[in-house]
Amino acid sequence: MTDQTTLAKPVSVDFAAPYKLSIAGKLIEANRTFDVLNPATNEVFAQAPEGSPEQLEEAIAAAKAAFPAWAALSWDERGAMIEAYADALEAHKDELITLLTLEQGKPRHSMAKGEVEAAIFWVREVAKRRLEREILEDTPDHVVEVDHTPLGVVGAITPWNFPVLLGLWKVAPCLVTGNTMVMKPSPYTPLCTLRFGEIAQQVFPAGVLNIVSGGNELGQQMTEHPDIAKISFTGSTATGKKVMASGSTNLKRITLELGGNDAAIVLADADWETIVPTLFWAAFGNSGQWCIASKRIYVHRSIHAQFVEAFVAFAKDKTVGNGMNESTDLGPIQNRMQYDKLRDLFADVKANGYKVPLGGTIDESLAGNFVPITVVDNPPENSRIVQEEPFGPILPIVAFDDVEEVIAKANASPFGLAGSVWGRDRDAAIAVARRLETGTVWVNEIHIHGIDIPFGGHKQSGMGVENGAEGLAEFTNTKTYMFHK
Ligand code: NAD
């Protein structure tokens, strides 16, 4: 294996070239292609290769063939190549940002830039992480050691809301721990993934990272495949259940990052005027298409009316539009399927006569999937808008009277992804946070993530974690050695 810390020549990928699959170190055409639409116009702007079942087989075989040599490298050798990959991604950062806006819709100057930059940072930092061998016991006659060994071929399946970040969140820990990968992006947003796959072919040995785009059935084929040792999946709870069922064929390791219905609890003593902008972005960033978006805000009744008024005042001049425009705050909904789900939810809000101090009507004459920023004031707890994950720019702000009541409401959900608590009395806020049944709880802050901070959902929001030492360990088998001295 050559030292690839410094690449022999700079990585160069032509972003104007046709998109191809990355299999066994080569860029491969598919027999068929499928349309990729710009959600701001609903015009087809690119063709993505539709990988066949046979091509997926080839990708899995390539990853399997590449595994022994990749796993045999030291952590430092793999880490150096992953850092070189971060450099190569960096060199194509601007093209990736533009492409992300074109295929996903999010504003180029803010969300798209933030996503690509965060993803590259993640790759660079995860490259430096290690799982050290642990000595549990070392006595005159006995030694117990715990080590972590790679699993083999990992299948990665990603959604359409953060295709770059969520994709690279899987690539970096998978490769640094010594596994190889086959990734299948969402058919709605395959392009950035195909390009970061192309970039990878100039950095890693053949077969270490393979990308196959195509329909949902490829995902199913991956979850059933006997040569895939683990599935790392981010997507909906409904699909997560299917992944788990079909992964049972060979007892795959499974990490599931699924849906959520995160509550933000604003206590009576909260500094509500200051937190309104933070909570606006927490709910409406990425047009609400975010697993950990604040999807229901519970505000103490004593401040509820003022909070709603201030929230609406802050929200009403934010612009929804084409993400390529500098003035756009929120882009379109990524695809028509999700847009139609939102139309249905908006119709339910209207039919029930809930109070809507902002937005509420989708202008269906627009070409793009634009949905207005919508606030629903104090709908009943059993309404669809409170109970369901909307995955769009519509938010219920619900009044509550006492802390026991709001904790019970926040927890009465099949989801348990994340939540937040806001209050000046820090101890009281933390006491509430401790009782929320979610994988992450923020107190007087929100949406902080870190390389070393585990992230995962409780209940039907997922299984296992990403990030942190625990997330890294999920790409390995625990192996215990015992030596008699
Ligand atoms: P989805 O479940 O429809 O699709 C996700 C991926 O699964 C896609 O690549 C799809 O092609 C693939 N797929 C579909 N059917 C499959 C099958 N039977 N077997 C294997 N793979 C299959 O999800 P989506 O609509 O793309 O994403 C939105 C959902 O993702 C939301 O519920 C959101 O909350 C969740 N999400 C969760 C997190 C998290 O970290 N917890 C992050 C982002 C999104």
Boltz pocket constraint, residues with backbone or C-beta under 6 A from the ligand:
constraints:
  - pocket:
      binder: B
      contacts: [[A, 157], [A, 158], [A, 159], [A, 160], [A, 161], [A, 162], [A, 166], [A, 184], [A, 185], [A, 186], [A, 187], [A, 214], [A, 215], [A, 216], [A, 217], [A, 218], [A, 219], [A, 220], [A, 221], [A, 223], [A, 234], [A, 235], [A, 236], [A, 237], [A, 238], [A, 239], [A, 240], [A, 242], [A, 243], [A, 256], [A, 257], [A, 258], [A, 259], [A, 260], [A, 290], [A, 291], [A, 292], [A, 389], [A, 391], [A, 417], [A, 457], [A, 461], [A, 462]]
      max_distance: 6.0
